[in-house]
Amino acid sequence: MIIILIFSYPGASFRWFISRFWKSKKTFKEFLKDDSYMNGIIGLLVFSAPIIVYNLI
C-alpha cells in the first residue's frame, strides 16, 4: 500500500504528460484523484523499466 502511494505522484505525472499529446484538458490534480492504484502501478513501471532495460543490455 505504501509503495502504491509513493509511486502515485510519478504515475499521475506520466499520465498527465502523455495526455498532453492528445490535447486533454484534464489537470494533474484530476489525474491524481482518478485511481491511486493505476497511478502507483504506472509510476512503478516508469521507474523500473529503464533499470530492467539497462541490466539486459
Helices and strands as residue ranges (DSSP letters): H 2-19, G 20-22, H 28-34, H 36-56
